[in-house]
Amino acid sequence: MKERVIVVTGGNRGIGQEICRQLARMDMIVVLTSRIEKDGLQAVSDLNKHELSVRYHPLDVTNPSQVLALSNFLSKEFGGCDGLVNNAGIFLDSQGGNFFNTDLATVRQTMETNVYAPYLLCQALVPLMKKNNYGRIVNISSGLGQLHNMGGGYPAYRMSKTAINAMTRVLAAELAGTNILVNSMCPGWVKTRMGGPGANRSVEEGADTAVWLATLPDGGPTGKIFSDRKETAW
């Protein structure tokens, strides 16, 4: 069986880098992307030291021309793409803003990175997956975006993660029967630069479910949301 090629956005640190590490250990060809090239190259260098097959490609997920360049690279270099982990994201209202003091510019910027960018990436890379009738798409979500226990605070981030969950459902339905599986996952509160030192989960724990979803067997679940490999409520 040919080596699977999978793209991880925001792979230069935190959960994204750990997802790259775990996937590469499974003998997959991992394309690590990051907005800041020097950070991405350093992350790839660190992983390559452990004889892991990780390639770098620059990607500002909000830049359509860079998304197109990534698609062209995958097509030329590997003849397609087998997976996409939409990990890159921002949390601009992480200091606890509420609905009334979070300005619209913050909401727009958050949606641009956390929702519109994954949307564009899926539009660009799914055709490459269809060529081989195989694909796994993982959207990194958050418990803060789950409607069943939605609360106040962090409005920009919450709404962006609710929207990415909706995108998961729509895309999964439209790809039914193609062997391209699309799921969301919640990593939990992880010790990263975004999560902070007070978080209660390691990056290894935070990455595990994403890696599991990125390597699901044919006939696996699609259009669902998971936490610790268990389906949870939207």
For each residue, the residues with C-beta under 8 A, 3 or more apart:
1:
2:
3: 27 28 29 53
4: 28 29 82 83 215
5: 28 29 31 74 78 80 81 82 83
6: 23 28 29 30 31 81 82 83 84 85 136 214
7: 31 33 57 70 74 81 83 84 85 121 125
8: 11 16 19 20 23 30 31 32 33 85 87
9: 16 33 59 61 84 85 86 87 88 117 118 121
10: 13 14 16 33 34 35 61 87 88 89
11: 8 16 17 19 20 30 32 33 34 40 43 87
12: 16 17 32 34 36 39 40 42 43
13: 10 16 17 39 43 192 193
14: 10 17 18 190 192 193 194 195 203
15: 18 19 87 140 187 190 192 203 206 207 210
16: 8 9 10 11 12 13 19 20 32 85 87 88
17: 11 12 13 14 20 21 32 43 47 203
18: 14 15 21 22 203 204 206 207
19: 8 11 15 16 22 23 85 87 207 210 211 214
20: 8 11 16 17 23 24 30 32 43 47 52 54
21: 17 18 24 25 47 50 52 207
22: 18 19 25 26 204 207 208 211
23: 6 8 19 20 26 28 30 211 214 215
24: 20 21 27 28 30 47 52 53 54
25: 21 22 52
26: 22 23 211 215
27: 3 24 53
28: 3 4 5 6 23 24 53 83 215
29: 3 4 5 6 53 55 78
30: 6 8 11 20 23 24 52 53 54 55
31: 5 6 7 8 54 55 56 57 70 74
32: 8 11 12 16 17 20 40 43 44 47 54 55 56 57
33: 7 8 9 10 11 40 56 57 58 59 61 70 88
34: 10 11 12 37 39 40 43 56 58 59
35: 10 58 59 60 61 88
36: 12 39 40
37: 34 40 41 56 58
38: 41 42
39: 12 13 34 36 42 43
40: 11 12 32 33 34 36 37 43 44 56 58
41: 37 38 44 45 56
42: 12 38 39 45 46
43: 11 12 13 17 20 32 34 39 40 46 47 56
44: 32 40 41 47 48 54 55 56
45: 41 42 48 49
46: 42 43 49 50
47: 17 20 21 24 32 43 44 50 52 54
48: 44 45 51 52 54
49: 45 46
50: 21 46 47
51: 48
52: 20 21 24 25 30 47 48
53: 3 24 27 28 29 30
54: 20 24 30 31 32 44 47 48
55: 29 30 31 32 44
56: 31 32 33 34 37 40 41 43 44
57: 7 31 32 33 70 73
58: 33 34 35 37 40 66
59: 9 33 34 35 63 66 67 70
60: 35 63 66
61: 9 10 33 35 66 67 88 113 117 118 120 121
62: 112 113 116 117
63: 59 60 66 67
64: 67 68 120
65: 68 69
66: 58 59 60 61 63 69 70
67: 59 61 63 64 70 71 117 120 121 124
68: 64 65 71 72 124
69: 65 66 72 73
70: 7 31 33 57 59 66 67 73 74 121 124 125
71: 67 68 74 75 81 124 125 128
72: 68 69 75 76
73: 57 69 70 76 77
74: 5 7 31 70 71 77 78 80 81 125 128
75: 71 72 78 79 80 128
76: 72 73
77: 73 74
78: 5 29 74 75 81
79: 75 131
80: 5 74 75 128 129 131 132
81: 5 6 7 71 74 78 84 125 128 129 135
82: 4 5 6 129 132 134 135 136
83: 4 5 6 7 28 129 135 136 137 138 214
84: 6 7 9 81 121 122 125 135 136 137 138
85: 6 7 8 9 16 19 137 138 140 210 214
86: 9 117 118 121 122 137 138 139 140 164
87: 8 9 10 11 15 16 19 140 210
88: 9 10 16 33 35 61 113 117
89: 10 113 114 140 160 194
90: 109 110 113 114
91: 94 110 154 157 194
92: 106 109 110 156 157
93: 96 97 102 106 110 154 155 156 157
94: 91 154 157 194
95:
96: 93 153 154
97: 93 101 102 106 153 154 155 156
98: 101 102 152 153 155
99: 102 152 155
100:
101: 97 98
102: 93 97 98 99 106 107 155 156
103: 106 107
104: 107 108
105: 108 109
106: 92 93 97 102 103 109 110 156
107: 102 103 104 110 111 155 156 159
108: 104 105 111 112
109: 90 92 105 106 112 113 156
110: 90 91 92 93 106 107 113 114 156 157 159 160
111: 107 108 114 115 116 156 159 160 163
112: 62 108 109 115 116 117
113: 61 62 88 89 90 109 110 116 117 160
114: 89 90 110 111 117 118 157 160 161 163 164
115: 111 112 118 119 160 163 164 167
116: 62 111 112 113 119 120
117: 9 61 62 67 86 88 112 113 114 120 121
118: 9 61 86 114 115 121 122 139 164 167
119: 115 116 122 123 167
120: 61 64 67 116 117 123 124
121: 7 9 61 67 70 84 86 117 118 124 125
122: 84 86 118 119 125 126 137 167 171
123: 119 120 126
124: 67 68 70 71 120 121 127
125: 7 70 71 74 81 84 121 122 128 129
126: 122 123 129 130 135 137 171 175 180
127: 124 130 131
128: 71 74 75 80 81 125 131
129: 80 81 82 83 125 126 132 134 135 178 180
130: 126 127 133 135 178 180
131: 79 80 127 128
132: 80 82 129
133: 130 178 179
134: 82 129 179 180 218
135: 81 82 83 84 126 129 130 175 178 179 180 181
136: 6 82 83 84 180 181 213 214 215 216
137: 83 84 85 86 122 126 171 180 181 182 183
138: 83 84 85 86 183 184 185 210 213 214
139: 86 118 164 165 167 168 182 183 184 185
140: 15 85 86 87 89 164 184 185 187 210
141: 145 146 161 164 165 168 184 185 186 225
142: 145 146 157 161 186 187
143: 146 149 186 188 227
144: 154 157 158 161
145: 141 142 157 158 159 160 161 162 163 164 165
146: 141 142 143 149 150 161 162 165 186 225 232 233 234
147: 150 162 234
148: 233 234
149: 143 146
150: 146 147 158 162
151:
152: 98 99 155
153: 96 97 98 158
154: 91 93 94 96 97 144 157 158
155: 93 97 98 99 102 107 152 158 159
156: 92 93 97 102 106 107 109 110 111 159 160
157: 91 92 93 94 110 114 142 144 145 154 160 161
158: 144 145 150 153 154 155 161 162
159: 107 110 111 145 155 156 162 163
160: 89 110 111 113 114 115 145 156 157 163 164
161: 114 141 142 144 145 146 157 158 164 165
162: 145 146 147 150 158 159 165 166
163: 111 114 115 145 159 160 166 167
164: 86 114 115 118 139 140 141 145 160 161 167 168 184
165: 139 141 145 146 161 162 168 169 184 225 234
166: 162 163 169 170
167: 115 118 119 122 139 163 164 170 171
168: 139 141 164 165 171 172 182 183 184 223 224 225
169: 165 166 172 173 223
170: 166 167 173 174
171: 122 126 137 167 168 174 175 182
172: 168 169 175 176 181 182 183 222 223 224
173: 169 170 176 223
174: 170 171
175: 126 135 171 172 178 180 182 222
176: 172 173 222
177:
178: 129 130 133 135 175
179: 133 134 135 218
180: 126 129 130 134 135 136 137 175 222
181: 135 136 137 172 213 216 220 221 222
182: 137 139 168 171 172 175 222 223
183: 137 138 139 168 172 213 216 221 222 223 224 225 226
184: 138 139 140 141 164 165 168 224 225 226
185: 138 139 140 141 209 210 213 225 226 227
186: 141 142 143 146 209 225 226 227 232
187: 15 140 142 190 201 205 206 207 209 210
188: 143 200 201 205 206 227 228
189: 195 199 200 201
190: 14 15 187 195 199 201 202 203 205 206
191: 195 196 197 199 201 202 203
192: 13 14 15 195 196 199 203 206
193: 13 14 196
194: 14 89 91 94
195: 14 189 190 191 192 199 201
196: 191 192 193 199
197: 191
198:
199: 189 190 191 192 195 196
200: 188 189
201: 187 188 189 190 191 195 205 206
202: 190 191 205 206
203: 14 15 17 18 190 191 192 206 207
204: 18 22 207 208
205: 187 188 190 201 202 208
206: 15 18 187 188 190 192 201 202 203
207: 15 18 19 21 22 187 203 204 210 211
208: 22 204 205 211 212 228 229
209: 185 186 187 212 213 226 227 228 229
210: 15 19 85 87 138 140 185 187 207 213 214
211: 19 22 23 26 207 208 214 215
212: 208 209 215 216 226 229
213: 136 138 181 183 185 209 210 216 226
214: 6 19 23 83 85 136 138 210 211
215: 4 23 26 28 136 211 212
216: 136 181 183 212 213 220 221
217: 220
218: 134 179
219:
220: 181 216 217
221: 181 183 216 224 226 231
222: 172 175 176 180 181 182 183
223: 168 169 172 173 182 183
224: 168 172 183 184 221 231
225: 141 146 165 168 183 184 185 186 231 232 233 234
226: 183 184 185 186 209 212 213 221 229 230 231 232
227: 143 185 186 188 209 230 232
228: 188 208 209
229: 208 209 212 226
230: 226 227
231: 221 224 225 226
232: 146 186 225 226 227
233: 146 148 225
234: 146 147 148 165 225
